[in-house]
Amino acid sequence: MEIIHNPKELQQRALELRAEGKTIGLVPTMGYFHRGHLSLMDEARKRADVLITSLFVNPTQFGPSEDLENYPYDLDRDAALASEHGVDILFAPKKDDMYHGNHCTWVTVPDLTEILCGKSRPVHFRGVATIVTKLFMLAQPNVAVFGQKDWQQLAVIKRMVRDLDIPVEVVGHPVVREESGLAMSSRNVYLKDEERQQAPMIRKGLLKLRQEVENNISDCDTLKENLRNFYRTEIPLGTIDYIEIVHPDDITPLVKIEGPALCAVAVQIGSARLIDNILV
Ligand code: AMP
């Protein structure tokens, strides 16, 4: 496996590979790999000749009071894991090489980002859409794999690719969980013992909500209120950021469940802001 730090060098390599007729798969990440990231790499590996994974803690998707400074980072550890999972090129640029001092061009996807994480993290999706566009330009992928854990992010990228006619296939991959049901996240390392015991209740509550829908409760206010009460009891160390039920593609809030729906939640537990979702 090769590690490339320089963006222009990556772009040059990618253009050469494409000119040779090779297909490229891309898995964008912020690193500190867990099984969720690795499953995306395994998926992309099957879909392309050359697998590129990017590791970049993108500053523009963090708000001023968020965890950018503390975000876990270990290039050697991640390089070893990436290499075991068939990555051909690990792209690990420096911040100043990705953003020029007078960077001022942004990609925004307003319709899908006014609620859920976009509401709590106002600059987040502008940063995500912009960095993913840059990564697409640099790595020239035919296919890019993203996790369904970040469902809104996946919806934003699919919309952006459609609206801008970016020639890449965007693939969503199911959430990978710990045995307890907790969605894997690089941020789980922030959890203290007692917090870690309560965090799996996020998933338990979502499963309970799905059961309620199967039992014919379709009023979204009732479903959300029941989940809110469950979290208040079962996650006393948590603060609910949001509980929403939305259309899975256009991320608009639903009043009643009459077709496909996504329940998405964000709960702050200690210093970890954890998100999860379920299709119902
Ligand atoms: P991150 O490094 O957290 O920005 O995540 C990089 C990619 O991995 C994103 O597409 C995430 O949606 C995906 N991802 C993160 N955690 C998981 C998980 N538990 N299961 C599946 N995909 C995940």
Boltz pocket constraint, residues with backbone or C-beta under 6 A from the ligand:
constraints:
  - pocket:
      binder: B
      contacts: [[A, 28], [A, 29], [A, 30], [A, 31], [A, 35], [A, 36], [A, 37], [A, 40], [A, 145], [A, 146], [A, 147], [A, 148], [A, 149], [A, 150], [A, 173], [A, 174], [A, 175], [A, 176], [A, 177], [A, 183], [A, 184], [A, 185], [A, 186]]
      max_distance: 6.0
